[in-house]
Amino acid sequence: MFAKELADLLVIKEVEGSLEGVTVEKLAQDSRKVVPNTMFFCIEGVTVDGHQFAGKAKELGSSVFVASKSIKEQVGDSPVIYVKDVTRVMTLFANHFYGYPSESLNMIGVTGTNGKTTVTHMVDYLLEELGKPTALIGTMYRKIGEERIETRNTTPEILTVHETLQKVKEIGGDTCIMEVSSHALQLGRVWGIDYNVAVFTNLTHEHLDLHKTMENYAHAKSLLFSQLGNHSKNGKPRVAILNIDEEHYEQFAYSTPCEVISYGFSEKADIRATDVQTNGATTSFTVTMNGQELPVTIPMIGLFNVYNVLAAFAVAVVNGISLERAVSRMKRFPGVGGRMQLIQQGQPFQVIIDFAHTPDGLQNVLETLEKVKVNRVITIMGHSGGNRDSSMRPELGEIAFDKSDYVILTADNPRNEPLEKIYAEILAGRKDEKTAYECIDNRESAVKRALEIAQEGDILLFAGKGVEPYQVIGDEYIPYNEVETVIASLEALGFKNHE
């Protein structure tokens, strides 16, 4: 593609140098990904200014640049397209460069504080019924058909999103299911993505480091529904699927002109759960939709998972899968790694790994475990450091100490923040001093300690990491896998799964 074709998409711009005959074979905002004939976007981020890497990008072969301030000293006579908002222009150019892939794909976006990963995996599992490969973009990885690619952001930057969409089309797929974070919505990572279906799970305290207030946070989430645009796409109605039991339901419903399908426990819900019963392994309930009632059994526990299933059922029905078929298939859902994941190596106590890292997420898990516990609940947790939302730490501490019998505080991506400070802020919420605790800086050592003190009938909750494949210590990403660490520690204690 010629650079001039992309530049001509803009009404307002200033071009320095000549674009005539300049070809673009790749787009990049990271200088480490530049190859010859790359268009390089100088993104001015929170911690890094891409303008500083324009010279490096030229050395590696960038043929043209998009910037918001002068980079002439770095790139010389190379053509530069100067614009006010490089991020916005990048989304426009990327859409055109990749052939507007989301317009021809079935795009499903899921947003909310908790439940995004579980809902997207449930939807992906149910849509396998349609017989075509899918893409899944989220916290754990990007999945393109059978390929899995590690990711560090819930929603990656827009160039990676478009590359993913292009690949799923190349392998004959027609659907992409995405976790859509508030950061992505506010920072423009999903501008130009043409969604068919948007799902809202819930909204609780998180990311106030970016949004400052819950009102701003809610507004950022609502953008997914306002960006649904017109009523239909490719002859099919667009749909917003919303949790009616959530405080912000009306705000989100008002944000979209599309059909709204509500789900929850409310009598007003379009798809509703009643008669919920749970034990240590499964949950059963009755689902009602369009006057039809069906018994449901899922291999998971917790009311929050009932909400997740209802949302997934709604997406399945919108995509032409009958409610009966969705209910039948969900009985065999294999679960999601690091989301209420039970580790069983023959030990006489339960070990559960969960990504719970927000007050709502931690409370949901611990309240579920309270209902099935035989002896003690031991919680192993920390909190992310650096520029994360530290204001939630006292609330996390209050919940952990109220709902646990013993707490071990440890590292959870502390970055450059002292662990002592993180511990102190968590402990500030401790109201019941009867609940004992200890602090162990090394997370692997904390895992071993928890397993060593576990007694028959205990439940050990390893919270915060899930299947995240690293620990962020200082500025370094250190490989770490909670599941593997727990299993290795259990085996060292003599517990081995012989199945």
N, C-alpha and C positions, 0 to 999 in steps of 0.2 A: 504494500500500500504506500502511496505517496504522502509525505508529510503535509503537502498543500491540501489534500483531500480532508485531512483531519482539521487543519487550521480553518478551512472554509466553513466548518460547522459553527464557528463562533462569529457573533456579530461584533463584539467588543474585544479588541486585542491589539497588541503592538508587536510587529515582527521586526526583529533585528537580524540582518543578514538575509540571504536568499534561500527560499524553500524549493526553488525550481529543481526538479530532478532528484530531490532528496527522498530516499526510500526508508520506510520503517518496517522492520521485520519482527520487532519485539517492543513491548512496553515494560518499563521498570521504574520503581521508586526507590530501590535498594541498589546502590552502586555495585554491590557484590554479585548481582544478577545480570549485569550489563554484558552484552556481547556486541559484535559489530552490527551497525544499523539499528541500534536501540534508541527509542525516544525516551529520554530520562526526565522524570517529573521531580522537581525540587520541592518536596513537601516540608513545610515548616511545622514540625511536630512539637509535642510538649517537652521532650528531652533532647531531641536531635533535629537540627535544621539541615534539610537535604541540600540547600544551596551550598553548604560547605563541601559537599562531595561531588559537585559538578565537574571539577577538574579530574578527579579520579574516574568518573564516568566517561569523560572524553578520552582519557588514556586507554580505556578498555574498549572503545569503539562507538560510543554514542554519536549518532549523526545529527540529532536535533534535541533541543531542550525546551521544557516548559517551566517558567519561573515567575516569581512575583516581585523579585528585586534583582538588581544588576549582578550578572555573573560573568561579565565580559573579561575581567582579569583572569578568570579561570579557563574559559572556553575559547577565547580569542575571537576568530571570525566565524565560528560555528553558528548556525542559525538558532535563534532563541525566540520562542513565542511567549511574550510577557502578558500575564493576565492577573486579575485581582485575587482569584481563588483557585489555586492550583489543584486542590483536592476535587473541587466541583468539576473542573475541566477534565481531570483524569478520568472521572466516572463517565463523562460524556464521550471522551475519546475511546475509552476501553469498550464501551457498549458498541460503538461503531466498528472498531477494529476487529472485534470478535463476532460481528454479525448479529448483534442484538439477540444473544442466545436465549435469554430468559423469556423472550416474547413467544417462542415456540415450544418452551418446556412447561410442564406442570410444576409450578413453584409453590412450595408450602413453607411458610415461615412461622416459627413458634417463638414467642417472647414471654417473659415473666421472670421473676426472681429465682424461683425454684421449679424444678420439674421439666425444664426444657430438654435436657439430655434424655430423660426417660421417655417423654412423649415422642420425641423425634425417632427414637429407636423403636418404640411401639408402632408408630406409623409406618416406618420402613419395613418392619416385620409384617404388618398387615397388608401392605401394598405389594409384597412379594407375590400375593395371589394373582396379580395382574400379569405376571410372567415376563416382565422386562427389567433389565438392570436399572438401579437407581443410584443417585448420589446423595450423600448425607454429609452435611457440614456442621461441625459442632465442637464442643469443648474437648472431647476425647481424641478426635481425629477427623480427617476428611476421608470419606469412603466413596470410591468411584467404581461401581460394580463390585468386584472382589478385592480391589486394591485399597489399602489403608495407608494414609500419609499422616505423620505426626503434625499436630498444630499446637500453637501456644496461645492463640486468641480464640474465644468462643466463636466469633465471626471474624474471619481473616480480612485483610485489606482487599479492596475491590478487584485488583488485578488477579489475585489468586481465586476469587470467586468466579470471575469470568473464565479463567483457565479451566476450572473445575466443570463449569457448565458446558464448555466446548468439548471436554473429554467425554462427558456422559453422553452427549449427542453422538460422538464418534463411535462409541461402543453399542449404539442402538437403544440407549435409554431415553426416557421421556419425562422423568420426574426427578426433582431435587428437593430434599427436605432440609431446612436450615434452622439452626438455632440463631436467633437474632437478638443480640445483646443491646442494652441501652447505649453502651459506648458506640456500637456500630451505627445505631440510628442517629445519635447526636453528632458523630464524627464523619458521617457520610460514607461508611463502608458498604451500604446497601442502596445508595442512590442509583436509580435507574434499573433496579431489579423489579421485574414485572410479576408480582405475586398473584396466584389464583386464590389461595387460601391463607388466612392469617389466624393464628391461635394465641390466646392469652391464657396463661396458667394462673398467676397470682402476683401480688406486689407487696413486698415487705422490705424492711430496712437493709439496704445495701448500696454501694457505689455513691454514697453522699460525698466522697472525696471529689468526684467529678460534678455531680448534679447539685450539691449543696443542700437542697431541700427535697422532701418527698414529693412535693408538687411538681418540681422540675423533673424528678425521676419519672413520675407518672406521665408527664407530658412527652418525655423522650420515648417511652414505651408506646404511647398512643400514636406516634408517627407511623408505626407499621400499618395501622388501620386507616389512617388518612391517606397513606401512600398506596393503598389498594386501588385508588383511582376510580374509574368508571365502573358501571354495574357488571360488565361482562368482559370476557377475554376469549378470543377465538370461538365465539358462539356459545360459551359456557358461562353461567353466572359466577361471579366472584363471591366468596363467602368469608365472613368473620365469625370465628368460633370463640366464644367468651365464657369465662367462669362467672356465672350469675351470682355466686355467693361472695364475690370479691367486692370490696368497697368501690373500686374504680370501674365497675361494670358499665354504669350509665355513661361515664365519660368516654370510654372506649367505643361503646355502641354509637354514641353521638358523633364520633370521629370519622365514621365511614358511611358512605351511601349504599353499601352492599347489604345483602341479606345477612342478618345476624342469627346464628344458632347458639343458644345458651345451653350450658350444662352445669350440673351441680346437684345439691340435695334439696334445693328450693322447689316447692310445688309449682312454681312458675317456669322451671327449667324445661327446655325442649327435649333434652336428653337427661334423664334423672336417675339417681341411684337411691334405693330404699332398702330396708331390712339388711343392713350390713352386719356381717358376723366375721370375726377373724380369730385365728389361732397362731401358733408359732410358725406356720409354714404357708398357709393359704388364707385368702379372703373370699367370701362369697357375698353376693348382693343381688338385687333384682334391678334390671335396667328397663326403663320405660321410654319409648319414643314413638310418636305418632299413634298412640293408643296401644302399641304392642308391648307386652311384658315378657321378659326372658330372664331365666336364672343365669347368673354368671359366677364362675369360679376362676380366680387368678392365682398363680403360684407366687404371690407376694403378700406382704402384710402392710398395714397402715392405711388410714383414711386418705392420706395424700396420694397414694397409689390408685385409689378408687377414682379420684379426680383425674389423674393422668390417663387412666383407661377410658373414662368417659370422653375426654378430649380426643383420644386416638380413635375411638368408635365413631365420633362425629366426622373426623377427617375421612375415615374409611367409607362411610355412607356417602359423603359428598363425592367420593371418587368411584362410586358405582359398586362397592362391595356391600352386600346385604348385611344388616345387623346380625342376622342369625349366623352368617359365615364368620363375621368378625368375632362374635362371642365364642364360637367353637374354636377358632384358631388361637384366641388369646389364652386358652387353657394351657397351651404348650409354649407360651412365651418364655424364652430362655433367660430373661433378665438382662440387666446392663451391668457390666463390670464396674465395681466401686460404688454402686447404688444399692444399699441394703444387701450387699453381697455376703453370703454366708460361707465361711471357710470351715470345712469339716475334715479333720484329719484323725478322727477317732478320739478327740479330747472330750472330757466329761463336762465341758462348759461351751457356751456358744461364742463364736468370734464373728463379728460383723464389721465390714468395712464400708464406710459411706462418705460421700463427698460433702456432707453437711458442713457448711462453713458460714452460714448466716443464722441469726437468731431463730427465724421461722423454721429453717431447715433442721437445725439442731433440736428445736422443741418438738417438731413433728416426729423425728426419729425416736427421741427419748420417751415421749409419751406413748408411742407404739410399744417400745420395749418394756415400759412399766406394766403394761397390761398382760405381758406374757412371761415376766421374770419369775424365777423360782428362788433365786438367792440375791446376790448383789448385782448392780449395774456399775461397771467400771468404765469410765470415759477417758480416752486418750486424745488430746486435742492441743491445738495452738491457734495462731492466727497469722495471716500474711502480714509482712511488714512493708516498709518502703512507703510508696505513695498510695497505699490502700486505705479504705475507710476504717480508721481506728476507733471511731465513735461508737461502734457496735460492741466493742470488747467487754464493757461492764455487763451489757445485756447477755452476751454469750456466757459470761461467768455466772451470772445469776441463774440462768437456765441449767447449765452444766451441774452446778453444785446443788440446785434444788431437785434435779431429776436423777442424780447419780448417787451412789453410795461411796465412791472413791474416784478421785480425778487425778490424772497424770498430765501435767502441762509440759509441752515439748515444742520443738521447732516445726513450723509449717510455712516454708518460704519466707523467712524473716528478712531476707535481703540485707540492707545495711542498718536495720533497726536493732538495737540491743534486745536480746531475749528477756533480760530482766525488766525492761520497760513494758514489753508485750505482756509478760506474766502479771506485772503489777496492775495493768489496766484491766485484765481479765479478772483478777482477784478483787478488784474494786467492786464488782457486782456480787461478791460472795456474801450472802446474808445469813446462811446457816453454817455456823462455824463447826458444827458437829461433823460435817462431811470432810474427811481427811483428804489430803492431797500431797503431792510431791512434784518437784520440777526436775526434769532431766533434759538437758539441752540437746543431746544427740538423739534423733528420732529412732534410729535403729536400737539404741540402748533402751529407750522408753518402751518400744515394742517388746523387747525381751523381758524387761521388768514386769510389765503387765501380765504377760503369759506365765511368768514364774510365780506371781502372787495369786493367780486365778484359782478359785476353789470350785468344787463340783456344783453345778447349777448356776454359776455366774454367767452374766452376759458381758462381753468385752466389746465396746464400741470404739473403733479406730476412726475418728472423725476428721474431715478436712481435706484429705489427700485423694481419696478414691483411687483411680488408676492413673493419676497424673504421673508421668514418667520421670520426674526430676524433683529435686529440692533446689530452691534458689537461695544460696548463701552468699551474701555480698552481691557481687555482680555476676556470679558464676552459676550456671545451670549444672547441677551435679546429678548424674543418673541415680534415680531412686524409684523403686517399685514397692508400694506398701503390701500388695498381695504376695509378691515373692518373698519379701522380708518376713511377713507373718508366717508363711508356710515353712520357710527355712528355720525359723525360730521354734516352731512347733515340732518339726522333725528333730531338731537338736535336743528337745525335751523328751523324745521318744515317741511322739505321735505321728504316725504315717498312715496315709490313705492307701489301703490295699485293694480298693475297688478296681 
